[in-house]
Amino acid sequence: MKEEQIFLKNFSERLVKQIKYQLRYALPLWFVFLIFSVFPDNKYSIRLRGLFISFVLPCKAQGLRLGRDVTLLNVDNLYLGSNVYFAKSVWINAIGGVRVEDEVIVSPYTVVASSRHAFHQGSVFRGGSSIAPINIGFGTWISSHCTIAAGVNIGEGVLVGANSLVAKDIVSNKVAYGVPAVVQKDRHDRPGEVKSAR
């Protein structure tokens, strides 16, 4: 009987916590994304989308810019610095904690997953997941179609090349790419002639 009481108590606590999360974060995020889903990606709508989403996030990110079809999961474990840009269809699961510092750009179709599936009795279905935090440093650029795995720390000013899988830490001011991503060279400042319409 005591085991049943403990189970019911744990179940009810988890249920209450999930309801609070849905009401505080998930439903408001869904609603804002729904409203702005009809807006094209231009300098005005990505700023408006980011502004309204920043009111929902616990970190109150300044200057957040969001492309269309961005997915943010477990935002109660998500920290965003100022002037962060997530392009179209970026997918972030912050269940293990995701920290994105100031002026980071994440290009389209990138996955940032702070959890990884596990196997049990030969099946991923039975295995559950393990979690670990992800940190992305100041001024970093994650190119299109990348995957950032759980437990990774990416330093400041890093350029991650397109289609890369980042499964290990990358120190600051490096260019890394590949599957898995490997540091290829130092990254040097080379200011461009054209400033984008941000």
Disulfide bonds with the S-S distance in Angstrom:
none
